[in-house]
Amino acid sequence: MDILHSLPPYNFCGLDKEDTSFKKAKVIVLPVPYDSTTSYGAGTRNGPHAIIHASRNMELYDHETETSPYELGIHTLEELAPSMAGPKETIARVKEVIGDILDAGKFPLMLGGEHSVTTGVLQALAERSKNFSVLQLDAHADLRDEFEDTQFSHACVMRRAREITDVVQVGIRSMCEEEANHIKQNKLKNIFYMPLDPTDFDKQIPKIVSALKGNVYITLDVDALDPSEMPSTGTPEPAGMKSWQVLKLIKAITEKRKIIGIDIVELSPIPGISAPDFLTAKLAYKMLGYALYSK
């Protein structure tokens, strides 16, 4: 007898349609397959698809928190079509969709794509509230004012973010002289560099949390992670964070602050190597659990 094996539905977590309607869902996933301004390794346009595909194979019960975040409802939108006119126009499209998600009272989870698209989320948030700060987990400062003839490059995203609200940077271990001068000239004190000694990490967590406002938007560039765990990114940097450190920090933040949205960007899948895709999906799901079940 032939046995038919059906695949889970193609959405984040592979959920049945009756469990994922927009109206019922608490979380709205926006995939943005974009890599127009990537400057070294391309391929982030394939990131959202890889994350969603991997998520369909996760166990959805989280034994650590003893919760099942999917039960709160997760609705996955169709992939957002980028604008061929350039990054500024693509960012405007992101802003519009995220605005609709926020106006509906939903929690946004954006899957990139390159980091430039985060600007659109922050613009939408800023039109609705000024009382939030950004936690950037990243290997790079992303504080250039302009890069390759645009102010909307992935290398400029946190410069644009700082024009909107406060930014706390964690994991930074690469920057250009312009960025270093910008930090010095503006006396930025909310820049937390990842120490090479991992035993010092716990000491950094209270400092990071205290630098954040009551409401926090989290943007995770996967190159924040060490290349031993995350080779699948266009600009890998050595001596990065470990995934357990990311989760420990996020959990600590949810105990003192409210997370109002998340994006994960810069995954550039490597054919035949699925572990980084799965790791990214797992991080997204765990972060949702921490954020939505926090006290």
Stockholm file with secondary structure:
# STOCKHOLM 1.0

chainA/1-295         MDILHSLPPYNFCGLDKEDTSFKKAKVIVLPVPYDSTTSYGAGTRNGPHAIIHASRNMELYDHETETSPYELGIHTLEELAPSMAGPKETIARVKEVIGDILDAGKFPLMLGGEHSVTTGVLQALAERSKNFSVLQLDAHADLRDEFEDTQFSHACVMRRAREITDVVQVGIRSMCEEEANHIKQNKLKNIFYMPLDPTDFDKQIPKIVSALKGNVYITLDVDALDPSEMPSTGTPEPAGMKSWQVLKLIKAITEKRKIIGIDIVELSPIPGISAPDFLTAKLAYKMLGYALYSK
#=GR chainA/1-295 SS CCCCCCCCCSSTTCCCGGGCCTTTCSEEEEEECCCTTCCSSCCGGGHHHHHHHHHTTSCCCBTTTTBCGGGGCEEECCCCCCCTTCHHHHHHHHHHHHHHHHHTTCEEEEEESSGGGHHHHHHHHHTTCSCCEEEEECSBCCCCSCBTTBTTSGGGHHHHHHTTSEEEEEEECBCCHHHHHHHHHTTCCCEEECCSCGGGHHHHHHHHHHHSCSEEEEEEEGGGBCTTTCCCSSSCCSSCBCHHHHHHHHHHHHHHSEEEEEEEECCCCBTTBCHHHHHHHHHHHHHHHHHHSCC
#=GC SS_cons         CCCCCCCCCSSTTCCCGGGCCTTTCSEEEEEECCCTTCCSSCCGGGHHHHHHHHHTTSCCCBTTTTBCGGGGCEEECCCCCCCTTCHHHHHHHHHHHHHHHHHTTCEEEEEESSGGGHHHHHHHHHTTCSCCEEEEECSBCCCCSCBTTBTTSGGGHHHHHHTTSEEEEEEECBCCHHHHHHHHHTTCCCEEECCSCGGGHHHHHHHHHHHSCSEEEEEEEGGGBCTTTCCCSSSCCSSCBCHHHHHHHHHHHHHHSEEEEEEEECCCCBTTBCHHHHHHHHHHHHHHHHHHSCC
//
